[in-house]
Amino acid sequence: MAKYIIKRILQFIPVFIGVTIILFAMKTIVPGDPVKIITGGKQVTPETELQIRISNGLIEVDDEGKPIYDENGDTIPTPVWKQYLTYMNDLLHGDLGQSYTRNMSVSEILLSKYPYTVRLALVAICIEAVVGIGAGLISAIKKYSFWDVLVTLVTSVLVAMPAFWLGMLLQLFFGVFLKNVTGGAFYLPISGAGGSHAEFQGWVYYILPAVTLASVSTAYTARIMRSQLLEVMNQDYIRTAKAKGLSRRGVIFHHALKNALIPVVTYIGMDLGAMLSGAILTETVFNWPGMGYEIYRAVTQRDWPIVLGGVTVIVVVVMIINLLVDISYAFLDPRIRFGSAKDKG
């Protein structure tokens, strides 16, 4: 197991470098002068513009931090490869750069936003795991029954429904319609994450965004759970367990379920990584102060340090989640081992 984990971590290095190269290349290709973004398009003195370019590593400087000029007396732009190496060096030291528009470090911005994304993702993944696996179990156990048809119908609708549209429907029903019908006695918040002076307190703000975020994934989880359990129930070892006189409940929960859960755990794990990356559509619809909405705002404002820092964090989180999912296979199925071919022999 230790060798496998080390091998996977080493595989992360080229993936991480490749992603950062692509992101940095996109930053240079997209039009827009960082100085104009930082200054908000306002006219500044040449001295101020020079200092901005120096502080953001856009021009070459000497050992004393003074600009280097060419034979024509113009400043020398820093090559892209050199900017990338500087960015990677800062990144390895935990420095994600400085925001163009916020006058704050990117690390500080993301640290203030990421806890909201994590909490929303955890609530959503709990909904997905409990409801999705439960619905899939019921659908498989009661095959072709009313409950099976109901689960199939609901999951088909959810799969075909865009998450942002479902979110707006939930806002209209639970936030507007119920408020009007009950005279304000019962309704749910449709925007923001609450606070000390908010109308609602606690986890009420998480209900609608979490349901929206988990909706499509829950449908897929239920479908995968149903198909895998039905497939496993036709295996030879399940027939043997039945022949030994084990109850149907014992066969399902003690023999079939673990093997059927492997693809489900894979999907839920990958989905958790996506949720922890920040669900841009869901967070935007509900004005959720998470990292997804922050990256969306940064893209619209061309605040590339936030975009680069946010996506870098996303890549690291997804790689860690994928590693944890792979390790979990050995606990679900004892036949799975992570040794080499020589070990297996």
C-alpha positions as CSV (number, residue, x, y, z in Angstrom):
1,M,0.0,0.0,0.0
2,A,2.8,2.4,0.9
3,K,4.5,1.8,-2.5
4,Y,1.3,2.3,-4.3
5,I,0.6,5.6,-2.5
6,I,4.2,6.9,-3.2
7,K,3.8,5.9,-6.9
8,R,0.5,7.7,-7.2
9,I,2.0,10.8,-5.6
10,L,4.9,10.8,-8.0
11,Q,2.4,10.5,-10.9
12,F,0.7,13.7,-9.6
13,I,3.8,15.8,-10.3
14,P,3.7,15.8,-14.2
15,V,-0.1,16.2,-14.1
16,F,0.3,19.2,-11.8
17,I,3.0,20.8,-13.9
18,G,1.1,20.2,-17.1
19,V,-2.1,21.8,-15.7
20,T,-0.1,24.9,-14.4
21,I,1.6,25.3,-17.8
22,I,-1.8,25.2,-19.6
23,L,-3.3,27.7,-17.2
24,F,-0.3,30.1,-17.5
25,A,-0.4,29.8,-21.3
26,M,-4.1,30.7,-21.2
27,K,-3.3,33.8,-19.1
28,T,-0.8,35.0,-21.6
29,I,-3.1,34.3,-24.6
30,V,-6.2,36.1,-23.4
31,P,-6.0,39.8,-24.3
32,G,-5.9,42.4,-21.6
33,D,-3.2,44.5,-19.9
34,P,-2.7,43.7,-16.2
35,V,-1.9,47.3,-15.5
36,K,-5.3,48.4,-16.8
37,I,-7.1,45.7,-14.8
38,I,-5.2,46.6,-11.6
39,T,-5.9,50.4,-12.1
40,G,-9.5,49.8,-13.2
41,G,-8.7,51.4,-16.6
42,K,-7.8,54.8,-15.0
43,Q,-5.0,56.9,-16.2
44,V,-1.9,56.7,-14.0
45,T,1.5,58.3,-14.1
46,P,4.3,56.6,-15.9
47,E,6.1,56.1,-12.5
48,T,3.1,54.4,-11.0
49,E,2.7,52.1,-14.1
50,L,6.4,51.2,-13.9
51,Q,6.1,50.2,-10.3
52,I,3.0,48.1,-11.0
53,R,4.8,46.2,-13.8
54,I,7.8,45.7,-11.5
55,S,5.7,44.4,-8.6
56,N,3.9,42.0,-10.8
57,G,7.0,40.7,-12.5
58,L,6.0,42.0,-16.0
59,I,9.4,43.6,-16.8
60,E,13.0,42.6,-16.2
61,V,14.8,44.1,-13.2
62,D,18.3,44.0,-11.9
63,D,19.4,42.6,-8.5
64,E,18.4,45.8,-6.8
65,G,14.9,45.6,-8.2
66,K,15.4,48.5,-10.7
67,P,14.1,48.1,-14.3
68,I,16.5,47.1,-17.1
69,Y,16.3,49.1,-20.3
70,D,17.2,48.1,-23.9
71,E,19.2,50.2,-26.3
72,N,16.2,52.2,-27.2
73,G,15.5,53.2,-23.6
74,D,12.4,50.9,-23.3
75,T,11.8,48.4,-20.5
76,I,12.3,44.7,-21.3
77,P,9.2,42.5,-20.9
78,T,9.8,39.4,-18.8
79,P,9.7,36.2,-21.0
80,V,6.7,34.0,-20.3
81,W,8.9,31.0,-19.3
82,K,10.6,33.2,-16.7
83,Q,7.2,34.4,-15.4
84,Y,6.1,30.8,-15.1
85,L,9.3,29.7,-13.2
86,T,8.8,32.6,-10.8
87,Y,5.1,31.6,-10.3
88,M,6.1,28.0,-9.6
89,N,8.7,29.1,-7.2
90,D,6.2,31.3,-5.3
91,L,3.7,28.5,-5.5
92,L,6.0,26.0,-3.9
93,H,6.5,28.5,-1.1
94,G,2.7,28.8,-0.6
95,D,2.4,32.2,-2.3
96,L,-0.5,32.2,-4.8
97,G,0.1,35.8,-5.8
98,Q,-1.7,39.1,-5.4
99,S,-5.2,39.9,-6.7
100,Y,-5.3,42.5,-9.4
101,T,-8.6,44.0,-8.2
102,R,-8.8,43.3,-4.4
103,N,-5.5,44.5,-3.1
104,M,-5.3,41.2,-1.2
105,S,-3.3,38.1,-1.5
106,V,-5.0,35.2,-3.4
107,S,-4.3,32.8,-0.5
108,E,-6.2,35.1,1.9
109,I,-9.1,35.4,-0.5
110,L,-9.4,31.7,-1.1
111,L,-9.0,30.8,2.6
112,S,-11.9,33.0,3.4
113,K,-14.1,31.5,0.7
114,Y,-13.1,27.8,0.7
115,P,-14.8,26.9,4.0
116,Y,-18.2,27.8,2.5
117,T,-17.5,25.5,-0.5
118,V,-16.3,22.6,1.8
119,R,-19.4,22.8,4.0
120,L,-21.8,23.0,1.0
121,A,-20.0,20.1,-0.6
122,L,-20.2,17.9,2.5
123,V,-23.9,18.5,2.9
124,A,-24.4,17.8,-0.8
125,I,-22.3,14.6,-0.8
126,C,-24.2,13.3,2.3
127,I,-27.5,13.8,0.4
128,E,-26.1,12.1,-2.7
129,A,-24.7,9.1,-0.7
130,V,-27.7,8.5,1.5
131,V,-30.5,9.2,-1.0
132,G,-28.7,7.9,-4.1
133,I,-27.5,4.6,-2.5
134,G,-30.8,4.1,-0.7
135,A,-32.9,4.7,-3.8
136,G,-30.7,2.4,-5.9
137,L,-31.0,-0.4,-3.3
138,I,-34.8,-0.1,-3.1
139,S,-35.0,0.0,-6.9
140,A,-32.8,-3.1,-7.3
141,I,-34.4,-5.1,-4.5
142,K,-38.0,-4.3,-5.7
143,K,-37.2,-4.7,-9.3
144,Y,-40.1,-3.8,-11.7
145,S,-42.2,-2.7,-8.8
146,F,-43.9,0.7,-8.3
147,W,-40.8,1.9,-6.4
148,D,-38.5,0.8,-9.1
149,V,-40.5,2.7,-11.7
150,L,-40.7,5.7,-9.5
151,V,-36.9,5.8,-8.9
152,T,-36.3,5.4,-12.6
153,L,-38.7,8.2,-13.5
154,V,-37.4,10.6,-11.0
155,T,-33.7,9.9,-11.9
156,S,-34.5,10.3,-15.6
157,V,-36.0,13.8,-14.9
158,L,-33.1,14.9,-12.7
159,V,-30.5,13.8,-15.2
160,A,-32.1,15.7,-18.0
161,M,-32.6,18.9,-15.8
162,P,-29.8,21.5,-15.8
163,A,-28.7,22.2,-12.2
164,F,-29.0,26.0,-12.5
165,W,-32.6,25.7,-13.8
166,L,-33.5,23.3,-10.9
167,G,-32.0,25.8,-8.5
168,M,-34.1,28.7,-9.8
169,L,-37.2,26.5,-9.6
170,L,-36.4,25.7,-6.0
171,Q,-35.9,29.4,-5.3
172,L,-39.3,30.3,-6.8
173,F,-41.2,27.5,-5.0
174,F,-39.6,27.5,-1.5
175,G,-38.5,31.1,-1.4
176,V,-41.3,33.0,-3.2
177,F,-44.4,30.8,-3.6
178,L,-44.4,29.4,-0.1
179,K,-43.7,32.8,1.4
180,N,-46.7,34.3,-0.4
181,V,-49.0,31.4,0.4
182,T,-48.1,31.1,4.1
183,G,-47.9,34.8,4.6
184,G,-44.2,34.5,5.5
185,A,-44.8,31.8,8.1
186,F,-42.7,29.2,6.2
187,Y,-40.1,29.6,3.5
188,L,-36.5,29.0,2.8
189,P,-33.7,31.5,2.1
190,I,-32.7,31.6,-1.5
191,S,-29.5,33.7,-1.5
192,G,-26.3,34.0,0.5
193,A,-25.0,31.9,3.4
194,G,-26.3,33.7,6.4
195,G,-24.5,35.5,9.1
196,S,-24.9,37.2,12.5
197,H,-27.5,39.6,11.2
198,A,-29.2,37.3,8.7
199,E,-32.9,36.5,8.7
200,F,-32.2,32.8,9.2
201,Q,-29.6,31.1,11.3
202,G,-27.8,27.8,11.2
203,W,-27.8,25.3,8.3
204,V,-31.1,26.5,6.8
205,Y,-29.1,28.4,4.1
206,Y,-27.5,25.1,3.0
207,I,-30.7,23.3,2.1
208,L,-31.6,24.6,-1.3
209,P,-28.0,25.0,-2.7
210,A,-27.0,21.5,-1.4
211,V,-30.1,19.9,-2.9
212,T,-29.4,21.6,-6.2
213,L,-25.8,20.6,-6.1
214,A,-26.6,17.0,-5.3
215,S,-29.6,16.5,-7.6
216,V,-28.0,15.2,-10.8
217,S,-25.3,13.3,-9.0
218,T,-27.9,11.6,-6.8
219,A,-29.7,10.4,-9.8
220,Y,-26.6,8.9,-11.3
221,T,-25.6,7.3,-8.0
222,A,-29.1,5.7,-7.8
223,R,-28.8,4.3,-11.3
224,I,-25.3,3.0,-10.8
225,M,-26.2,1.4,-7.5
226,R,-29.2,-0.3,-9.1
227,S,-27.4,-1.7,-12.1
228,Q,-24.4,-2.9,-10.1
229,L,-26.4,-4.6,-7.4
230,L,-28.5,-6.4,-10.1
231,E,-25.3,-7.5,-11.8
232,V,-23.7,-8.8,-8.6
233,M,-26.8,-10.7,-7.6
234,N,-26.3,-12.9,-10.7
235,Q,-22.8,-13.9,-9.8
236,D,-21.9,-17.5,-8.8
237,Y,-20.8,-16.8,-5.3
238,I,-24.2,-15.1,-4.6
239,R,-26.0,-18.3,-5.9
240,T,-23.7,-20.3,-3.5
241,A,-24.6,-18.1,-0.6
242,K,-28.3,-18.5,-1.4
243,A,-27.9,-22.3,-1.7
244,K,-26.3,-22.4,1.8
245,G,-29.7,-21.1,3.2
246,L,-28.7,-17.5,3.9
247,S,-31.6,-15.0,4.0
248,R,-32.0,-12.6,1.1
249,R,-31.2,-9.7,3.5
250,G,-28.0,-11.4,4.6
251,V,-27.0,-12.2,1.0
252,I,-27.5,-8.6,-0.1
253,F,-25.9,-6.7,2.8
254,H,-23.1,-9.2,3.7
255,H,-22.0,-10.4,0.3
256,A,-23.4,-8.4,-2.6
257,L,-23.4,-4.8,-1.4
258,K,-19.6,-4.4,-0.9
259,N,-18.8,-5.4,-4.4
260,A,-21.7,-3.4,-5.9
261,L,-20.5,-0.3,-4.0
262,I,-17.1,-0.2,-5.7
263,P,-18.2,1.7,-8.8
264,V,-20.6,3.8,-6.6
265,V,-17.7,4.9,-4.3
266,T,-15.6,5.7,-7.4
267,Y,-18.4,8.0,-8.7
268,I,-19.1,9.6,-5.4
269,G,-15.4,10.2,-4.7
270,M,-14.9,11.9,-8.1
271,D,-18.1,13.9,-7.5
272,L,-16.9,15.0,-4.1
273,G,-13.7,16.2,-5.7
274,A,-15.8,18.2,-8.2
275,M,-17.9,19.7,-5.4
276,L,-14.9,20.6,-3.4
277,S,-13.6,22.4,-6.5
278,G,-16.5,24.8,-6.3
279,A,-19.8,24.4,-8.1
280,I,-19.7,27.6,-10.2
281,L,-23.3,27.4,-11.5
282,T,-24.9,26.5,-8.1
283,E,-22.9,29.0,-6.2
284,T,-23.7,31.7,-8.7
285,V,-27.4,31.0,-8.7
286,F,-27.6,31.1,-4.9
287,N,-25.1,33.9,-4.5
288,W,-23.1,31.5,-2.4
289,P,-19.8,33.0,-1.1
290,G,-17.7,30.0,-2.1
291,M,-14.7,29.4,-4.2
292,G,-16.7,28.6,-7.4
293,Y,-18.4,32.0,-7.3
294,E,-15.1,33.7,-6.5
295,I,-13.5,32.1,-9.6
296,Y,-16.4,33.1,-11.7
297,R,-16.1,36.7,-10.6
298,A,-12.4,36.6,-11.2
299,V,-12.9,35.4,-14.7
300,T,-15.4,38.2,-15.5
301,Q,-12.9,40.7,-14.1
302,R,-9.9,39.1,-15.6
303,D,-8.3,38.8,-12.2
304,W,-5.9,36.0,-13.3
305,P,-4.0,35.5,-10.0
306,I,-7.3,34.4,-8.4
307,V,-8.2,32.2,-11.4
308,L,-4.7,30.6,-11.4
309,G,-4.7,30.1,-7.6
310,G,-8.2,28.8,-7.5
311,V,-7.7,26.2,-10.2
312,T,-4.4,25.2,-8.7
313,V,-6.2,24.4,-5.4
314,I,-8.9,22.5,-7.4
315,V,-6.3,20.3,-9.1
316,V,-4.6,19.4,-5.8
317,V,-7.9,18.6,-4.1
318,V,-9.1,16.5,-7.0
319,M,-5.8,14.5,-7.1
320,I,-6.0,13.8,-3.3
321,I,-9.7,12.7,-3.5
322,N,-8.9,10.4,-6.4
323,L,-6.0,8.8,-4.4
324,L,-8.3,8.3,-1.4
325,V,-11.0,6.7,-3.6
326,D,-8.4,4.3,-5.1
327,I,-7.2,3.3,-1.6
328,S,-10.8,2.7,-0.4
329,Y,-11.1,-0.2,-3.0
330,A,-9.0,-2.5,-0.8
331,F,-11.4,-2.0,2.1
332,L,-14.5,-2.6,0.1
333,D,-13.2,-5.7,-1.8
334,P,-10.5,-7.9,0.0
335,R,-9.5,-9.3,-3.4
336,I,-8.1,-6.0,-4.5
337,R,-4.4,-5.5,-3.5
338,F,-2.0,-2.7,-4.5
339,G,1.1,-4.8,-4.8
340,S,3.2,-5.4,-7.9
341,A,2.8,-8.3,-10.2
342,K,5.7,-10.1,-8.5
343,D,3.9,-9.8,-5.1
344,K,0.7,-11.2,-6.6
345,G,2.6,-14.2,-8.0
